[in-house]
Amino acid sequence: MRLVVLLFCLLLGLGAENAYAKPAAKNTKNAPAKSTAKNTPTKNSPAKNASAKKPTKSSVKASSKNASKSSATKKTDAQINEQKNALKKLESDLAKKRQELALLETEEKGVLNTISILDQNLNQTRTYLSELSKSEVMLERALVQLTADIDSLDRKIETRREAMRKRIRTLYISGRNSEARVLYSLLTQEGNPDRQVYWVHHILNQDQQEVEVLQQLVQERDEKKQSESAHLSDLKQLRTKKAAEEKGLVTQMSGQEKMLMSLKHDQNMQRRALKEFEQNQKTMLALIKKLEEKRKKEIEQAKKDEAARKAKEKADKGKKKDTKAPAKKVEKPKVTVAESVKGPKCTPLKGNIISQYGLQEHPVLHIMTRNLGVEIRGKRGEAVRAAAAGSVVMVGEIDGRGPSVIIEHAGGTYSVYGHLKSIRVQEGKEVRNCEEIGEVGDVASLNGIKLYFQVSEGTQTVDPLLWLKEK
């Protein structure tokens, strides 16, 4: 009767998959020692032979290895997509600069503005080429990994197909009679019924599982081949772009060199450049003067408010001589006392000083100019920091300095930070000593990525490097 029930369950598929594993282990553990010997298949028993096809530790390790490979591939694809987005942004920025350059050819612009845009365009082209090279390396590495993965999958597929060919040949020669005998033997011998159900189910489903695994391997290989084809296409396009940009870079460098040579020998152009430079200096000084006047007005107003408060207090005391109620304490407004910034200061950017404070020959224009500050060479992405604690009094574009930040320190000292690529502070914000305020850039620069750093005590500029050393 038990055999009939077992066969009926198998034929209808009534949950045979969940009927083994844990219950089998439990029964084996709790069974008496005598019955354990009975339930264990003999050396030549069909169950023992069938167990040879049970998943091994090596197959489990192989599957975990494949999972880690798949995870690594997904990570690489994510990095490639991230790099693509970065390239798109660079291409957009480069297109804008090239439009500005095209306008210069049709309209007469200032000498300094022309040199600045030429220099920015060159720097962005170099950055774009660097990113293209990075993308090229990433794609090449991804293709090497994909080729290795595809070869490995091809070997696995061939191994499984060979096993299936042998299986089909065996079935063709002997039919399924041998399996029928194994099933009959399993169901008629004495032993653990759960264990018997497991092996019957295993034998009946083995071929189906082999086919499913083979299908999965083929599908995975096809997906990797599609990915390989897409990467090869991207790599081809990228190399075409890179070759065109390298050729364009040579042309741009030649154009810039001609422009600078003309400036060196054309006195009329030199006069125009010097006039523009001096006008930019005047604009900078006027801006500092305006900020200092505003500060002094605030101090005067604070003094007037304090005098008015004291006069009112005195008048109130005269009226309320007989009143014993204590007078309310009024907070005095803060008055900024004229004193220099004391304490340790922070170098706003670590780099070589490419232009000193004071009178010297301009490194690009090759004419004598008076510098109001210093210029520090920077690298793309480097942070610019506040030289001392203070309050941000201006954020905006300054002629000849590009996007800039001005910080007011105690006693009417001002520090200026120019040529910033990005700004991370707002007007009115208090900043700490050495706090990050932006990122160094090349906007309005004539010679690459750098920081323009200026210090004024009141309206008088001072050497920023000496000021930084003051304790």
C-alpha positions as CSV (number, residue, x, y, z in Angstrom):
1,M,0.0,0.0,0.0
2,R,2.9,2.4,0.9
3,L,4.5,1.8,-2.6
4,V,1.2,2.7,-4.3
5,V,0.9,6.0,-2.3
6,L,4.5,6.9,-3.1
7,L,4.1,6.4,-6.8
8,F,0.8,8.3,-6.8
9,C,2.5,11.3,-5.1
10,L,5.4,11.2,-7.6
11,L,3.1,11.1,-10.6
12,L,0.9,14.0,-9.5
13,G,3.9,16.1,-8.3
14,L,2.4,16.7,-4.9
15,G,5.3,18.5,-3.2
16,A,8.0,15.9,-3.5
17,E,10.6,18.6,-3.6
18,N,9.8,19.6,0.0
19,A,9.6,16.1,1.3
20,Y,13.3,15.4,1.7
21,A,16.5,17.1,3.1
22,K,15.8,18.2,6.7
23,P,13.2,15.4,7.6
24,A,15.7,12.8,6.2
25,A,18.5,14.1,8.4
26,K,16.2,14.2,11.4
27,N,15.0,10.6,10.9
28,T,18.5,9.3,10.4
29,K,19.8,11.0,13.6
30,N,16.9,9.7,15.8
31,A,16.8,6.2,14.3
32,P,18.2,3.3,16.3
33,A,21.7,2.0,15.4
34,K,20.3,-1.3,14.0
35,S,17.9,0.4,11.6
36,T,20.6,2.8,10.4
37,A,22.5,0.0,8.9
38,K,19.4,-1.2,7.1
39,N,18.5,2.2,5.7
40,T,22.0,2.9,4.4
41,P,22.3,1.9,0.7
42,T,24.7,-1.0,0.0
43,K,27.8,-0.7,-2.1
44,N,26.0,-1.8,-5.3
45,S,22.6,-0.3,-4.6
46,P,20.9,2.0,-7.2
47,A,20.7,4.8,-4.6
48,K,24.4,4.8,-4.1
49,N,25.0,4.9,-7.8
50,A,22.5,7.7,-8.2
51,S,24.2,9.8,-5.5
52,A,27.3,10.1,-7.7
53,K,25.4,12.9,-9.5
54,K,24.7,14.9,-6.3
55,P,26.0,18.5,-6.3
56,T,29.6,18.6,-5.0
57,K,31.5,21.2,-3.0
58,S,33.5,22.1,-6.1
59,S,30.3,22.9,-8.1
60,V,29.1,25.2,-5.2
61,K,32.5,27.0,-5.2
62,A,32.2,27.4,-9.0
63,S,28.8,28.9,-8.7
64,S,29.9,31.4,-6.0
65,K,32.9,32.3,-8.2
66,N,30.6,32.9,-11.1
67,A,28.5,35.2,-8.9
68,S,31.5,37.2,-7.8
69,K,32.6,37.5,-11.5
70,S,29.1,38.8,-12.4
71,S,29.2,41.3,-9.5
72,A,32.6,42.5,-10.8
73,T,31.3,42.9,-14.3
74,K,28.3,45.0,-13.1
75,K,30.7,47.2,-11.1
76,T,32.9,47.7,-14.2
77,D,29.8,48.6,-16.3
78,A,28.7,51.1,-13.7
79,Q,32.1,52.7,-13.8
80,I,32.0,52.9,-17.6
81,N,28.6,54.5,-17.5
82,E,29.8,57.1,-14.9
83,Q,32.8,57.9,-17.1
84,K,30.4,58.4,-20.1
85,N,28.4,60.9,-18.2
86,A,31.6,62.8,-17.2
87,L,32.6,62.9,-20.8
88,K,29.3,64.3,-21.9
89,K,29.6,67.1,-19.4
90,L,33.1,67.9,-20.6
91,E,31.9,67.9,-24.2
92,S,29.2,70.3,-23.3
93,D,31.6,72.7,-21.6
94,L,34.1,72.4,-24.4
95,A,31.4,73.2,-27.0
96,K,30.5,76.5,-25.1
97,K,34.1,77.6,-25.0
98,R,34.5,76.9,-28.7
99,Q,31.4,78.9,-29.4
100,E,33.0,81.8,-27.5
101,L,36.2,81.3,-29.6
102,A,34.2,81.4,-32.8
103,L,32.6,84.7,-31.8
104,L,36.0,86.2,-31.2
105,E,36.9,85.6,-34.8
106,T,33.8,87.6,-36.0
107,E,33.9,90.3,-33.3
108,E,36.8,92.4,-32.0
109,K,37.2,91.6,-28.3
110,G,39.8,92.6,-25.7
111,V,43.3,91.2,-26.0
112,L,43.2,89.8,-22.4
113,N,39.8,88.3,-23.0
114,T,41.0,86.6,-26.2
115,I,44.1,85.1,-24.6
116,S,42.0,84.0,-21.6
117,I,39.5,82.1,-23.8
118,L,42.2,80.6,-25.9
119,D,43.9,79.3,-22.7
120,Q,40.7,77.9,-21.2
121,N,39.9,76.2,-24.4
122,L,43.4,74.6,-24.5
123,N,43.1,73.5,-20.8
124,Q,39.6,71.9,-21.3
125,T,40.8,70.1,-24.5
126,R,43.7,68.6,-22.5
127,T,41.3,67.6,-19.7
128,Y,38.9,66.1,-22.3
129,L,41.8,64.1,-23.9
130,S,42.9,62.8,-20.4
131,E,39.3,61.6,-19.7
132,L,39.1,60.0,-23.2
133,S,42.3,58.1,-22.4
134,K,40.9,57.0,-19.1
135,S,37.7,55.7,-20.8
136,E,39.8,53.9,-23.4
137,V,41.7,52.0,-20.7
138,M,38.5,51.1,-18.9
139,L,36.9,49.8,-22.0
140,E,40.0,47.8,-23.0
141,R,40.1,46.1,-19.5
142,A,36.4,45.4,-19.7
143,L,36.8,43.7,-23.1
144,V,39.7,41.6,-21.8
145,Q,37.5,40.4,-18.9
146,L,34.5,39.8,-21.2
147,T,36.7,37.7,-23.6
148,A,37.9,35.6,-20.7
149,D,34.3,35.1,-19.4
150,I,33.0,34.1,-22.9
151,D,35.8,31.6,-23.4
152,S,35.1,30.1,-19.9
153,L,31.4,29.9,-20.7
154,D,32.1,28.3,-24.1
155,R,34.1,25.5,-22.4
156,K,31.3,24.9,-19.9
157,I,28.7,24.8,-22.6
158,E,30.8,22.3,-24.7
159,T,31.3,20.1,-21.6
160,R,27.6,20.0,-20.8
161,R,26.7,19.4,-24.5
162,E,29.1,16.5,-24.7
163,A,27.6,15.0,-21.5
164,M,24.1,15.4,-23.0
165,R,25.2,13.7,-26.3
166,K,26.4,10.8,-24.2
167,R,23.2,10.7,-22.3
168,I,21.1,10.7,-25.5
169,R,23.3,7.9,-26.9
170,T,22.7,5.8,-23.8
171,L,19.0,6.4,-23.9
172,Y,18.9,5.5,-27.6
173,I,20.8,2.2,-27.0
174,S,19.2,1.0,-23.7
175,G,16.1,3.2,-23.4
176,R,14.8,4.1,-19.9
177,N,14.6,0.4,-18.7
178,S,17.7,0.8,-16.6
179,E,16.1,3.8,-14.8
180,A,12.9,1.9,-14.3
181,R,14.8,-0.9,-12.6
182,V,16.5,1.7,-10.3
183,L,13.2,3.3,-9.4
184,Y,11.6,-0.1,-8.8
185,S,14.5,-1.1,-6.5
186,L,14.3,2.2,-4.6
187,L,10.6,1.8,-4.0
188,T,10.7,-1.9,-3.0
189,Q,13.7,-1.9,-0.6
190,E,13.2,-1.3,3.1
191,G,14.5,2.0,4.4
192,N,13.7,5.6,5.1
193,P,10.7,6.6,2.9
194,D,11.7,10.2,2.8
195,R,15.2,9.3,1.5
196,Q,13.6,7.1,-1.1
197,V,11.3,9.9,-2.3
198,Y,14.4,12.2,-2.6
199,W,16.3,9.8,-4.9
200,V,13.2,9.0,-7.0
201,H,12.6,12.7,-7.5
202,H,16.3,13.3,-8.3
203,I,16.4,10.6,-11.0
204,L,13.2,11.8,-12.6
205,N,14.2,15.5,-12.8
206,Q,17.9,15.1,-13.5
207,D,17.7,15.5,-17.3
208,Q,15.4,18.5,-17.0
209,Q,17.8,20.2,-14.7
210,E,20.7,19.6,-17.0
211,V,18.8,21.2,-19.9
212,E,17.9,24.2,-17.8
213,V,21.5,24.8,-16.7
214,L,22.7,24.5,-20.3
215,Q,20.1,27.1,-21.4
216,Q,21.2,29.5,-18.6
217,L,24.8,29.2,-19.7
218,V,23.9,29.9,-23.3
219,Q,21.8,32.9,-22.3
220,E,24.6,34.3,-20.1
221,R,27.1,33.9,-23.0
222,D,24.8,35.6,-25.5
223,E,24.4,38.6,-23.1
224,K,28.2,38.9,-22.6
225,K,28.7,38.8,-26.4
226,Q,26.2,41.6,-26.8
227,S,28.0,43.6,-24.1
228,E,31.3,42.9,-25.9
229,S,29.9,44.1,-29.2
230,A,28.6,47.3,-27.6
231,H,32.0,48.0,-25.9
232,L,33.9,47.4,-29.1
233,S,31.6,50.0,-30.9
234,D,32.1,52.5,-28.0
235,L,35.9,51.9,-28.1
236,K,36.0,52.6,-31.9
237,Q,34.0,55.8,-31.5
238,L,36.1,56.9,-28.6
239,R,39.4,56.4,-30.5
240,T,38.0,58.4,-33.4
241,K,37.2,61.3,-31.1
242,K,40.5,61.1,-29.4
243,A,42.4,61.2,-32.7
244,A,40.4,64.3,-33.8
245,E,40.9,66.1,-30.5
246,E,44.7,65.4,-30.5
247,K,44.8,66.9,-34.0
248,G,42.7,69.9,-32.9
249,L,44.9,70.4,-29.9
250,V,48.0,70.9,-32.1
251,T,46.1,73.5,-34.1
252,Q,44.9,75.3,-31.0
253,M,48.4,75.4,-29.5
254,S,49.8,76.8,-32.8
255,G,47.1,79.5,-32.8
256,Q,47.8,80.5,-29.2
257,E,51.5,80.6,-30.0
258,K,50.9,82.9,-33.0
259,M,48.7,85.2,-30.8
260,L,51.4,85.5,-28.1
261,M,54.1,86.1,-30.6
262,S,52.1,88.9,-32.2
263,L,51.5,90.4,-28.8
264,K,55.3,90.3,-28.1
265,H,56.2,92.2,-31.2
266,D,53.1,94.3,-31.9
267,Q,53.4,97.5,-29.8
268,N,49.9,98.6,-30.5
269,M,48.5,95.3,-29.2
270,Q,50.8,95.6,-26.2
271,R,49.4,99.1,-25.4
272,R,45.8,97.7,-25.6
273,A,46.7,94.8,-23.4
274,L,48.4,97.1,-20.8
275,K,45.4,99.4,-20.8
276,E,43.0,96.5,-20.2
277,F,45.2,95.2,-17.4
278,E,45.4,98.6,-15.7
279,Q,41.6,99.0,-16.0
280,N,41.1,95.6,-14.3
281,Q,43.5,96.8,-11.5
282,K,41.5,100.0,-11.0
283,T,38.2,98.0,-10.9
284,M,39.7,95.8,-8.2
285,L,40.9,98.7,-6.1
286,A,37.5,100.5,-6.5
287,L,35.7,97.4,-5.3
288,I,37.8,97.2,-2.1
289,K,37.4,100.9,-1.5
290,K,33.6,100.5,-1.7
291,L,33.6,97.7,0.7
292,E,35.9,99.7,3.1
293,E,33.5,102.7,2.9
294,K,30.6,100.5,3.7
295,R,32.4,99.0,6.7
296,K,33.3,102.5,8.1
297,K,29.7,103.6,7.6
298,E,28.5,100.6,9.6
299,I,31.0,101.5,12.4
300,E,29.8,105.1,12.5
301,Q,26.2,104.1,12.6
302,A,27.0,101.6,15.4
303,K,28.6,104.5,17.4
304,K,25.6,106.7,16.8
305,D,23.3,104.0,17.9
306,E,25.4,103.4,21.0
307,A,25.3,107.2,21.9
308,A,21.6,107.4,21.3
309,R,21.1,104.3,23.6
310,K,23.2,105.9,26.4
311,A,21.3,109.3,26.1
312,K,18.0,107.5,26.3
313,E,19.2,105.5,29.4
314,K,20.2,108.8,31.1
315,A,16.9,110.4,30.3
316,D,15.0,107.4,31.6
317,K,17.0,107.5,34.8
318,G,16.0,111.2,35.4
319,K,12.3,110.4,34.9
320,K,12.3,107.3,37.1
321,K,14.4,108.4,40.1
322,D,11.7,107.3,42.5
323,T,11.0,104.0,40.8
324,K,12.8,101.1,42.5
325,A,12.3,98.6,39.6
326,P,15.6,97.5,38.1
327,A,16.3,98.9,34.6
328,K,16.4,96.4,31.8
329,K,19.8,95.5,30.4
330,V,20.2,96.4,26.8
331,E,22.9,94.6,24.8
332,K,25.4,96.9,23.3
333,P,25.9,96.6,19.5
334,K,29.2,95.1,18.5
335,V,31.7,97.6,17.2
336,T,34.6,96.5,15.0
337,V,37.9,97.8,16.3
338,A,40.6,98.7,13.8
339,E,43.2,96.0,14.4
340,S,45.1,93.6,12.2
341,V,44.2,89.9,11.9
342,K,46.1,88.1,14.7
343,G,46.8,84.4,15.1
344,P,47.8,81.6,12.7
345,K,46.7,81.9,9.1
346,C,46.0,79.3,6.4
347,T,47.7,79.1,3.0
348,P,44.7,79.2,0.6
349,L,46.2,76.8,-1.9
350,K,49.3,74.6,-1.8
351,G,51.3,75.2,-5.0
352,N,54.1,77.2,-6.7
353,I,54.0,81.0,-6.7
354,I,54.0,81.8,-10.5
355,S,53.5,85.6,-10.0
356,Q,54.8,87.7,-7.2
357,Y,53.4,90.8,-5.5
358,G,54.5,94.2,-6.9
359,L,56.2,95.4,-10.0
360,Q,57.5,92.7,-12.4
361,E,57.4,91.5,-16.0
362,H,54.1,89.8,-16.8
363,P,54.7,86.1,-17.7
364,V,52.3,86.2,-20.6
365,L,52.1,89.8,-21.8
366,H,55.9,90.3,-21.4
367,I,55.3,93.9,-20.3
368,M,56.0,95.5,-16.9
369,T,53.0,95.4,-14.6
370,R,52.2,96.0,-11.0
371,N,50.5,93.0,-9.3
372,L,48.1,93.7,-6.5
373,G,48.3,90.1,-5.3
374,V,50.1,86.8,-6.1
375,E,49.2,83.9,-8.3
376,I,49.5,80.3,-7.1
377,R,49.6,77.4,-9.6
378,G,46.8,74.8,-8.9
379,K,45.6,71.5,-10.2
380,R,42.0,70.8,-11.4
381,G,39.8,69.8,-8.5
382,E,41.9,71.3,-5.7
383,A,40.2,73.1,-2.9
384,V,40.7,76.8,-2.1
385,R,40.6,77.7,1.7
386,A,39.9,80.9,3.7
387,A,43.2,82.4,4.8
388,A,41.7,83.5,8.1
389,A,38.3,83.6,9.9
390,G,36.0,86.3,8.7
391,S,32.7,87.2,6.9
392,V,32.1,86.7,3.1
393,V,31.3,90.2,1.8
394,M,31.2,89.5,-1.9
395,V,30.7,86.6,-4.3
396,G,30.7,87.2,-8.0
397,E,32.6,88.0,-11.3
398,I,35.4,90.5,-11.1
399,D,37.0,91.8,-14.4
400,G,40.3,90.0,-14.9
401,R,39.8,87.7,-11.9
402,G,36.7,85.7,-13.0
403,P,34.5,84.1,-10.4
404,S,35.8,85.4,-7.0
405,V,35.2,85.6,-3.3
406,I,36.1,88.5,-1.0
407,I,36.3,87.9,2.8
408,E,36.4,90.7,5.4
409,H,38.5,89.9,8.4
410,A,38.8,91.8,11.7
411,G,40.0,95.4,11.5
412,G,39.1,96.0,7.9
413,T,41.4,93.5,6.3
414,Y,40.2,91.9,3.0
415,S,41.3,88.8,1.2
416,V,40.4,88.1,-2.4
417,Y,40.3,84.7,-4.1
418,G,40.0,84.7,-8.0
419,H,39.8,82.4,-11.0
420,L,37.6,79.9,-9.0
421,K,35.9,77.1,-10.9
422,S,33.2,76.7,-8.3
423,I,32.2,78.6,-5.1
424,R,30.9,77.0,-2.0
425,V,30.0,80.0,0.2
426,Q,27.4,82.8,0.1
427,E,27.6,86.5,0.9
428,G,27.0,87.2,4.6
429,K,28.3,83.7,5.7
430,E,30.9,83.5,8.5
431,V,33.8,81.3,7.6
432,R,36.4,79.6,9.8
433,N,40.1,79.8,9.4
434,C,41.1,77.3,6.7
435,E,37.5,76.5,5.7
436,E,37.0,75.4,2.1
437,I,35.4,78.2,0.1
438,G,35.7,76.9,-3.5
439,E,37.6,75.1,-6.2
440,V,40.6,76.4,-8.2
441,G,40.0,77.0,-11.9
442,D,41.1,78.9,-15.0
443,V,38.2,81.2,-15.7
444,A,39.6,84.6,-16.9
445,S,43.1,83.2,-16.5
446,L,45.8,83.9,-19.1
447,N,48.0,81.0,-18.2
448,G,46.2,77.9,-16.9
449,I,44.7,76.8,-13.6
450,K,45.7,79.1,-10.8
451,L,44.5,81.1,-7.8
452,Y,44.6,84.8,-7.7
453,F,45.2,85.8,-4.0
454,Q,45.2,89.4,-2.8
455,V,45.2,91.0,0.7
456,S,44.3,94.6,1.5
457,E,44.5,96.3,4.9
458,G,41.8,98.9,4.4
459,T,42.3,100.2,0.9
460,Q,46.0,99.5,0.9
461,T,47.2,96.3,-0.7
462,V,50.0,94.3,1.1
463,D,52.2,91.4,0.1
464,P,49.9,88.3,0.8
465,L,52.9,86.0,1.4
466,L,54.3,88.3,4.1
467,W,50.8,88.8,5.6
468,L,50.4,85.0,5.8
469,K,53.6,84.8,7.9
470,E,52.5,87.4,10.4
471,K,51.5,85.9,13.8
